[in-house]
Amino acid sequence: MTPIVGLVLGGLVATCIFLRFLLSATQDAKEPPAILTGIPFVQPLIGMIREKSRFYIRLRFVHSLQKRGELGPDTAQGTPPSSPSTPSACRSSASMSSTPLS
């Protein structure tokens, strides 16, 4: 490995370690857990750029599944219910009814 490649890789590793430390140092115990912490601060930024407003919808959906125990804590995958790939039977279930409760 050439010295430049080693220096670049070492810099990337050091940056990741620093960002993880910064995330843990700024996260209060009273706050909800951080989501998308693979590469702190960078991974959410990339998601916001790529997905625009769908990014927040997906995070809310994945976080609600994690709270209910349907996804593991490190899973950031999921398809929000309004996406076209969701079966129509799920969208029209009684639990997701839009009629007001009286």
Backbone hydrogen bonds in HBPLUS format (Angstrom, degrees):
<---DONOR---> <-ACCEPTOR-->    atom                        ^
c    i                          cat <-CA-CA->   ^        H-A-AA   ^      H-
h    n   atom  resd res      DA  || num        DHA   H-A  angle D-A-AA Bond
n    s   type  num  typ     dist DA aas  dist angle  dist       angle   num
A0006-GLY N   A0002-THR O   3.06 MM   4  6.32 166.5  2.08 159.0 163.1     1
A0007-LEU N   A0003-PRO O   2.90 MM   4  6.00 149.4  2.00 140.2 148.7     2
A0008-VAL N   A0004-ILE O   2.90 MM   4  6.14 157.6  1.95 149.9 155.6     3
A0009-LEU N   A0005-VAL O   2.91 MM   4  6.12 169.9  1.92 155.7 158.3     4
A0010-GLY N   A0006-GLY O   2.89 MM   4  5.95 157.6  1.94 142.2 149.3     5
A0011-GLY N   A0007-LEU O   2.90 MM   4  6.05 150.0  1.99 141.7 150.0     6
A0012-LEU N   A0008-VAL O   2.94 MM   4  6.25 153.3  2.02 149.7 156.7     7
A0013-VAL N   A0009-LEU O   2.95 MM   4  6.20 161.7  1.99 152.3 156.9     8
A0014-ALA N   A0010-GLY O   2.91 MM   4  6.05 161.3  1.94 146.3 152.0     9
A0015-THR N   A0011-GLY O   2.88 MM   4  6.02 151.5  1.97 142.4 150.5    10
A0016-CYS N   A0012-LEU O   2.96 MM   4  6.20 158.8  2.00 148.1 153.3    11
A0017-ILE N   A0013-VAL O   2.96 MM   4  6.20 162.7  1.99 152.5 157.2    12
A0018-PHE N   A0014-ALA O   2.91 MM   4  6.08 158.2  1.96 145.3 151.6    13
A0019-LEU N   A0015-THR O   2.88 MM   4  6.10 159.9  1.92 150.6 155.9    14
A0020-ARG N   A0016-CYS O   2.95 MM   4  6.16 157.2  2.00 149.2 155.2    15
A0021-PHE N   A0017-ILE O   2.99 MM   4  6.20 158.7  2.04 147.7 153.6    16
A0022-LEU N   A0018-PHE O   2.85 MM   4  6.07 160.2  1.88 150.4 156.3    17
A0023-LEU N   A0019-LEU O   2.90 MM   4  6.08 154.4  1.97 145.3 151.8    18
A0024-SER N   A0020-ARG O   2.99 MM   4  6.23 163.3  2.02 149.6 153.7    19
A0025-ALA N   A0021-PHE O   2.84 MM   4  6.00 148.4  1.94 149.7 159.3    20
A0026-THR N   A0022-LEU O   3.05 MM   4  6.14 141.2  2.20 141.8 150.6    21
A0027-GLN N   A0023-LEU O   3.09 MM   4  6.04 121.2  2.45 141.1 154.2    22
A0031-GLU N   A0028-ASP O   3.14 MM   3  5.43 155.2  2.21 107.6 115.1    23
A0042-VAL N   A0039-ILE O   3.15 MM   3  5.66 132.5  2.39 123.3 136.8    24
A0043-GLN N   A0039-ILE O   2.97 MM   4  5.38 179.0  1.97 160.8 160.9    25
A0046-ILE N   A0042-VAL O   2.94 MM   4  6.23 158.6  1.98 157.7 163.1    26
A0047-GLY N   A0043-GLN O   3.01 MM   4  6.22 157.7  2.06 147.6 154.1    27
A0048-MET N   A0044-PRO O   2.87 MM   4  6.12 154.1  1.94 149.8 156.1    28
A0049-ILE N   A0045-LEU O   3.05 MM   4  6.29 153.2  2.13 145.5 152.5    29
A0050-ARG N   A0046-ILE O   2.93 MM   4  6.11 162.2  1.96 152.5 157.3    30
A0051-GLU N   A0047-GLY O   2.86 MM   4  5.73 167.3  1.88 150.1 154.5    31
A0052-LYS N   A0048-MET O   3.12 MM   4  5.10 137.8  2.31 123.4 130.4    32
A0054-ARG N   A0051-GLU O   3.13 MM   3  5.38 137.9  2.31 143.1 134.4    33
A0055-PHE N   A0052-LYS O   3.34 MM   3  5.87 154.9  2.40 110.5 116.9    34
A0058-ARG N   A0054-ARG O   2.88 MM   4  6.06 163.5  1.91 154.4 158.4    35
A0059-LEU N   A0055-PHE O   2.99 MM   4  6.22 159.5  2.03 146.4 152.3    36
A0060-ARG N   A0056-TYR O   2.95 MM   4  6.09 160.1  1.99 146.3 151.5    37
A0061-PHE N   A0057-ILE O   2.99 MM   4  6.19 158.0  2.04 147.4 153.6    38
A0062-VAL N   A0058-ARG O   2.87 MM   4  6.06 168.0  1.88 156.2 159.1    39
A0063-HIS N   A0059-LEU O   2.83 MM   4  5.90 159.9  1.87 147.8 154.1    40
A0064-SER N   A0060-ARG O   2.98 MM   4  6.14 152.2  2.06 142.6 149.7    41
A0065-LEU N   A0061-PHE O   3.06 MM   4  6.36 150.9  2.15 145.5 153.4    42
A0066-GLN N   A0062-VAL O   2.94 MM   4  6.22 152.5  2.02 148.2 155.9    43
A0067-LYS N   A0063-HIS O   2.96 MM   4  6.19 153.0  2.03 146.3 153.3    44
A0068-ARG N   A0064-SER O   3.14 MM   4  6.35 147.5  2.25 139.8 147.6    45
A0070-GLU N   A0065-LEU O   2.91 MM   5  5.20 145.3  2.03 160.2 155.1    46
A0069-GLY N   A0066-GLN O   3.08 MM   3  4.95 147.6  2.19  95.9 105.9    47
A0075-THR N   A0072-GLY O   3.21 MM   3  5.39 166.8  2.23 112.8 115.6    48
A0083-SER N   A0080-PRO O   3.13 MM   3  5.80 167.9  2.14 126.2 128.0    49
A0086-THR N   A0083-SER O   3.24 MM   3  5.81 169.3  2.25 118.3 121.5    50
A0090-CYS N   A0087-PRO O   3.10 MM   3  5.57 134.4  2.31 108.7 119.2    51
A0091-ARG N   A0087-PRO O   3.42 MM   4  6.84 153.0  2.49 145.1 152.4    52
A0092-SER N   A0088-SER O   3.09 MM   4  6.24 141.4  2.25 145.7 154.9    53
A0096-MET N   A0093-SER O   3.17 MM   3  5.61 152.2  2.25 108.9 116.8    54
A0097-SER N   A0094-ALA O   3.21 MM   3  5.10 153.6  2.28 113.2 110.3    55
